[in-house]
Amino acid sequence: MGVDVRIAFSNPIKFPSLLLFLLVCAVLALMPYRAQANSKYAAIVIDANTGKVLHSSHADARRYPASLTKMMTLYMVFEALDTKRISKNSRITFSAYASGRPPSKLGIKPGDSITVETAIYALVTKSANDVATAVGEFLGGSEANFARMMTVKARQLGMDSTRFRNASGLPDSEQVTTARDMATLGLALREHFPHHFKVFATRSFQYGNRRYGNHNRLLGHVNGVDGIKTGYTRASGFNLVTSAGSGNRRIVAVVMGGNTGKSRNAAMTTLVNKYLPRASTRSGGPLVAKGSASPNVALASLPATGAPVPEPRPDEIAVAAAYVPTPKAPIPAKASEAVDPVETASTGKQERLKPSGWVVQVASLPSETEALQFMNRTKSKAGPVLASATGFTETFEKDGTVYHRVRFAGFNSKDGAWNACNDLKKRKISCYAVAQ
């Protein structure tokens, strides 16, 4: 928003006119601070080359991410692509629940499917909630389980104040973040997936007979801006994470809680224009983002839709790994055996998964690789006992150490799981049954 102030110096300025002029100047001077007066407002600018904070305003205050959530959904998709668990041509089938998500949406009917590549563009441009939920179900077995995966990934990236409850950013009072955490995620997307990051600069994409434009209006209008994501709910206000570069200078900036899309965009434009020229010109060097683009938890296979999905104990953030559309080959190596070493007290409320059933646990190991090796050896050693069961790993943290539980799902009753454990123990395989 601009105000055109013109002064005719050829004529004397009368007193009322002078007062009006001074009032206009005062309004213009105060405009940069109007956003901060908004209780939802938060902002941060980080030098992407050095990690230095160039600007901060309420950067650690708790906020609702809205559709900025989809940045993490996309992070998980990129990770699954790079580890070959999925491909861009993999098909994502929509459940009735995913199809029923409120707009913004692509409008895919239950039972229909789209490719992973289409899903990526729909999330980046249209910010489609139905697609986000379908992706969550595709990668996590259920959206709730996928949200746990997202939350654990957030911790690995250093996003200590963020908690996800869904894949889309649709309203949930327990889904929270901060401007600093969103900047961290923006940096991670840039650094961990430079080969995918260009998708955030997509201005529009076509699906069927319709072309969808990107909600990020700064693309093509503010010099240097090359992504990333917008977001809005009534509770969050208007959010925006922006990546911008000029020469070797790079920044990631966040504005949250704007009163309108226009005021949010204006605030972001001001930040980019002010701080991009001040960013470091250093190229190369250590990465700024914490963590790496590698899966924290792996899964040999996931139960089919409707089958029991393992649920975490109340004392941990448990995670099932991304959906694997094709079976993985066993990893031929030895692993030390260790049964779950500790029982811990409840530290907080956890969301229950909709699927129910019984699983059996055979080990808990500090190494993901060893857990996978043990899982495959157990499957082979158990013979018919686990022939129809589905092996998986999930993580929990205890005293700063991440453990990988080795479990098998697919038991329809308590007796079935207990009998399986008894048979496994006869084969010298430690085991216990867990109700979901």
C-alpha positions in Angstrom: 0.0 0.0 0.0 1.4 3.3 -1.0 0.5 7.0 -0.4 1.2 9.5 -3.1 2.3 12.8 -1.3 2.9 15.7 -3.5 4.0 19.2 -2.3 3.8 22.3 -4.5 6.8 24.3 -3.4 5.8 27.2 -5.7 3.1 28.2 -3.2 3.5 28.8 0.6 2.2 25.9 2.7 -0.6 27.1 4.9 -0.9 26.0 8.5 -3.7 23.4 8.0 -1.9 22.0 5.0 1.3 21.7 7.0 -0.6 19.8 9.8 -2.0 17.4 7.2 1.4 16.9 5.7 2.9 16.1 9.0 0.1 13.7 9.9 0.6 11.8 6.6 4.4 11.6 7.3 3.7 10.2 10.8 1.3 7.5 9.4 4.0 6.5 6.8 6.6 6.3 9.5 4.5 4.1 11.7 3.4 1.7 8.9 6.3 -0.7 9.4 5.2 -1.2 13.0 1.5 -1.8 12.4 2.2 -5.5 11.8 3.9 -5.9 15.1 0.9 -4.4 16.9 -1.1 -7.5 15.7 -1.0 -10.1 18.4 -0.6 -12.9 15.9 2.3 -11.3 14.2 5.8 -12.9 14.1 8.7 -12.6 11.8 12.3 -13.7 11.3 14.9 -13.4 8.6 17.9 -15.8 8.5 21.0 -15.6 6.3 20.9 -18.9 4.4 24.7 -18.9 4.0 25.6 -18.4 7.6 22.5 -19.1 9.7 22.8 -15.6 11.2 19.5 -14.0 12.3 19.2 -10.7 10.5 15.8 -9.8 11.9 13.5 -11.2 14.6 10.1 -10.2 16.0 8.3 -12.7 18.3 10.2 -15.4 16.4 9.8 -17.9 19.3 6.2 -17.2 20.1 3.8 -20.1 19.5 1.8 -19.8 16.3 -0.5 -21.9 14.1 1.3 -23.0 10.9 -1.8 -23.4 8.7 -0.7 -24.5 5.2 3.0 -23.9 6.0 2.5 -27.5 7.3 2.7 -28.7 3.7 6.3 -27.7 3.7 7.0 -30.6 6.0 4.6 -32.9 4.0 6.7 -32.1 1.0 9.9 -32.6 2.9 8.8 -36.1 3.7 7.8 -36.7 0.0 11.2 -35.5 -1.2 12.9 -37.8 1.3 10.9 -40.8 0.2 11.8 -40.0 -3.4 15.5 -39.7 -2.8 15.6 -42.9 -0.8 13.8 -44.7 -3.7 10.8 -45.7 -1.5 8.5 -44.1 -4.0 8.9 -42.6 -7.5 7.2 -39.6 -9.1 5.1 -42.0 -11.0 3.8 -43.8 -7.9 0.0 -43.6 -7.6 -1.6 -42.1 -4.5 -5.2 -43.4 -4.1 -7.7 -41.2 -2.2 -9.7 -42.5 0.7 -13.2 -41.1 1.4 -11.7 -39.2 4.3 -9.0 -37.6 2.1 -11.5 -36.7 -0.6 -13.8 -35.1 2.0 -11.2 -32.6 3.3 -12.4 -29.0 3.0 -11.0 -26.6 0.4 -8.6 -25.6 -0.8 -8.7 -29.0 -2.7 -8.1 -30.6 -6.0 -11.4 -32.5 -5.8 -10.2 -36.1 -6.3 -13.0 -38.7 -5.8 -12.7 -41.6 -3.4 -10.9 -44.5 -5.1 -9.3 -42.3 -7.7 -5.6 -41.7 -7.8 -2.9 -39.2 -8.9 0.8 -39.5 -9.3 3.3 -38.3 -6.7 4.5 -35.7 -9.2 0.9 -34.3 -9.5 0.6 -34.3 -5.7 3.8 -32.2 -5.4 2.6 -29.6 -7.7 -0.9 -29.5 -6.2 0.6 -29.0 -2.7 3.0 -26.2 -3.9 0.5 -24.2 -6.0 -3.1 -25.1 -5.1 -2.2 -26.0 -1.5 -4.7 -28.8 -1.8 -5.9 -30.2 1.6 -7.3 -33.4 0.1 -4.0 -34.1 -1.6 -2.0 -33.4 1.7 -4.2 -35.9 3.6 -3.9 -38.5 0.8 -0.1 -38.1 0.9 -0.1 -38.6 4.6 -2.1 -41.8 4.3 0.1 -43.0 1.5 3.4 -42.4 3.3 2.3 -43.1 6.9 -0.6 -45.6 6.7 -2.8 -43.0 8.3 -2.7 -39.2 8.6 -2.3 -39.4 12.4 0.7 -41.7 12.0 2.2 -39.5 9.3 1.8 -36.5 11.7 3.9 -38.4 14.2 6.5 -39.0 11.5 6.5 -35.2 10.7 6.9 -34.3 14.4 9.9 -36.6 14.8 11.4 -35.2 11.6 10.9 -31.7 13.0 12.9 -32.6 16.1 15.7 -34.0 14.0 15.8 -30.7 12.1 16.0 -28.7 15.3 12.4 -27.6 15.2 11.9 -28.0 18.9 8.7 -26.0 19.3 6.7 -27.6 16.5 4.1 -30.3 16.8 2.1 -31.7 13.8 -1.4 -33.3 14.0 -2.2 -33.4 10.3 -0.6 -33.2 6.9 -2.5 -30.2 5.6 -2.5 -27.5 8.2 -6.3 -27.5 8.6 -7.2 -26.1 12.1 -6.1 -28.1 15.1 -5.4 -26.4 18.4 -2.5 -28.8 19.1 -0.7 -28.2 15.8 1.7 -25.4 16.6 5.0 -24.0 15.5 7.1 -20.8 15.6 8.5 -18.4 13.0 12.0 -19.6 13.8 11.0 -23.3 13.3 9.4 -22.5 9.9 12.5 -20.7 8.9 14.5 -23.8 9.9 12.3 -25.9 7.7 12.7 -23.5 4.8 16.5 -23.7 5.2 16.3 -27.5 5.4 14.3 -27.8 2.2 16.8 -25.6 0.4 19.9 -27.4 1.6 18.7 -31.0 1.8 16.8 -31.0 -1.5 18.3 -28.4 -3.9 17.3 -30.6 -6.8 13.6 -30.5 -5.7 13.6 -27.0 -4.4 12.9 -25.4 -7.8 9.4 -26.7 -7.6 8.5 -24.0 -5.1 9.0 -21.4 -7.9 6.2 -23.0 -10.0 3.8 -20.2 -11.0 1.0 -22.6 -12.1 0.2 -26.1 -13.0 -2.5 -27.8 -15.0 -4.5 -30.8 -13.9 -7.2 -32.0 -16.2 -8.8 -29.0 -17.9 -8.0 -26.6 -15.1 -4.9 -24.5 -14.5 -4.1 -23.6 -10.9 -2.0 -20.6 -10.0 0.4 -20.4 -7.1 -1.0 -18.7 -4.0 2.4 -17.1 -3.5 1.9 -13.7 -5.2 5.5 -12.6 -4.5 6.8 -14.9 -7.2 7.7 -12.9 -10.3 6.9 -9.6 -8.5 9.7 -9.2 -5.9 13.2 -9.5 -7.1 15.0 -12.6 -5.9 12.0 -14.5 -4.5 12.1 -18.2 -5.6 9.5 -19.8 -3.2 8.3 -21.1 -0.7 4.8 -21.4 0.8 1.8 -19.4 1.9 -0.8 -20.3 4.6 -4.0 -19.1 6.1 -6.6 -20.1 8.7 -8.7 -17.8 10.8 -6.7 -18.7 13.9 -3.3 -18.3 12.3 -3.8 -15.2 10.1 -1.9 -14.9 6.9 1.5 -16.7 6.9 4.3 -16.8 4.4 7.7 -18.4 4.2 10.0 -16.9 1.5 13.3 -17.9 0.0 15.1 -15.2 -1.9 18.5 -14.8 -3.5 20.7 -12.3 -5.3 24.1 -13.3 -6.6 25.6 -15.4 -3.8 23.4 -13.8 -1.1 20.6 -16.0 0.2 17.9 -15.5 2.9 14.9 -17.3 4.2 12.2 -15.1 5.8 9.0 -15.8 7.6 6.0 -13.6 8.3 3.1 -15.0 10.4 -0.2 -13.7 11.5 -0.8 -11.1 8.8 -4.2 -9.4 9.0 -4.6 -9.7 5.2 -2.8 -11.3 2.4 -1.9 -7.9 1.1 -0.4 -6.7 4.4 1.5 -9.9 4.8 3.0 -9.6 1.3 3.9 -6.0 1.9 5.6 -6.9 5.2 7.6 -9.7 3.5 8.5 -7.4 0.6 9.9 -4.9 3.1 12.0 -7.7 4.8 13.4 -9.1 1.6 14.3 -5.7 0.2 15.9 -4.6 3.4 17.8 -7.7 4.5 18.8 -9.5 1.3 21.4 -6.9 0.5 22.8 -7.4 4.0 23.2 -11.1 3.7 26.6 -12.8 3.4 28.1 -13.5 0.0 29.8 -16.6 1.3 29.3 -19.5 -1.0 29.7 -23.1 -0.1 30.9 -24.0 3.4 29.0 -26.0 6.1 25.3 -26.4 5.7 23.2 -24.3 7.9 20.2 -26.7 8.4 20.4 -29.3 11.0 19.8 -33.0 10.2 20.1 -34.5 6.8 17.9 -35.8 4.0 17.8 -39.4 5.1 15.0 -41.4 6.7 15.0 -41.5 10.4 12.9 -44.7 10.5 12.6 -47.4 7.9 9.9 -49.9 7.2 10.2 -53.1 5.3 6.5 -53.1 4.6 3.4 -51.5 5.9 0.1 -53.2 6.7 -2.5 -52.8 4.0 -5.3 -50.3 4.4 -7.6 -51.4 7.3 -5.0 -53.6 8.9 -3.7 -52.9 12.4 -1.2 -50.1 12.5 1.1 -50.0 15.5 0.4 -47.2 18.0 3.0 -45.6 20.3 3.0 -46.0 24.0 1.8 -42.9 25.9 5.4 -42.1 26.9 6.9 -41.6 23.5 6.6 -40.1 20.1 6.4 -43.3 18.0 6.9 -43.3 14.3 6.2 -45.8 11.6 8.3 -45.2 8.5 7.2 -44.1 5.0 5.1 -46.4 3.0 7.1 -48.8 0.8 5.2 -49.8 -2.4 7.6 -52.6 -3.2 9.2 -55.1 -0.8 12.8 -54.4 0.3 15.4 -57.1 0.1 16.7 -58.4 3.5 19.9 -56.7 4.6 22.6 -59.5 4.9 24.4 -58.5 8.1 24.5 -59.5 11.8 22.9 -57.5 14.5 23.1 -57.7 18.3 19.9 -58.8 20.0 18.4 -56.7 22.7 14.9 -56.7 24.1 13.2 -53.4 25.0 15.5 -52.2 27.9 13.3 -49.8 29.8 9.7 -49.1 30.9 9.1 -45.4 31.1 6.3 -43.3 32.7 3.8 -41.4 30.7 4.9 -37.9 29.8 1.9 -36.6 27.9 -1.2 -37.2 25.9 -0.8 -38.9 22.6 -3.2 -39.1 19.7 -4.7 -42.6 19.1 -4.6 -44.1 15.6 -8.0 -45.2 14.2 -6.8 -48.8 13.3 -6.9 -51.2 16.2 -5.3 -54.6 16.8 -2.4 -56.4 18.2 1.3 -56.4 17.4 4.3 -58.3 18.8 7.6 -56.8 19.6 10.8 -58.8 19.3 13.6 -56.2 20.0 14.5 -52.6 20.6 17.9 -51.5 19.2 19.7 -48.1 19.1 20.7 -48.6 15.4 18.1 -48.4 12.6 20.3 -50.6 10.4 20.6 -53.3 13.1 16.8 -53.1 13.7 16.1 -53.8 10.0 18.6 -56.6 10.0 17.1 -58.1 13.1 13.6 -57.8 11.7 14.5 -59.7 8.5 16.4 -62.4 10.3 13.5 -62.9 12.8 11.0 -63.1 9.9 13.2 -65.8 8.3 13.9 -67.6 11.6 10.2 -67.6 12.7 9.0 -69.5 9.7 5.2 -70.0 9.6 4.7 -68.1 12.9 5.2 -64.7 11.2 4.4 -65.8 7.6 1.4 -63.5 7.4 2.6 -60.8 9.7 4.0 -57.5 8.6 7.4 -56.3 10.0 8.1 -52.7 10.7 10.3 -50.5 12.9 9.3 -47.5 15.0 11.3 -45.1 17.1 11.1 -43.7 20.6 13.5 -41.6 22.6 14.7 -42.3 26.1 17.3 -40.2 28.0 18.5 -38.6 24.8 18.9 -42.0 22.9 16.7 -43.0 20.0 15.7 -46.6 20.0 14.2 -48.6 17.1 11.5 -51.1 18.1 11.2 -54.2 15.9 7.5 -55.2 15.7 5.2 -57.3 13.6 1.6 -56.4 12.9 -1.4 -58.3 11.5 -2.9 -60.1 14.5 -6.6 -59.9 14.8 -6.9 -60.9 18.5 -5.1 -61.0 21.8 -4.9 -64.7 21.7 -3.4 -64.6 18.2 -0.6 -62.3 19.3 0.1 -64.1 22.5 0.2 -67.5 20.8 2.6 -66.1 18.2 4.8 -64.8 21.0 4.8 -68.2 22.7 5.8 -69.9 19.5 8.6 -67.3 19.0 9.9 -67.9 22.5 10.1 -71.6 21.7 12.4 -70.6 18.8 14.6 -68.6 21.3 13.2 -65.3 20.1 12.3 -62.9 22.8 8.8 -61.4 22.4 5.8 -59.7 24.0 2.4 -58.7 22.7 1.1 -55.1 22.7 -2.6 -54.1 22.3 -3.3 -51.1 20.0 
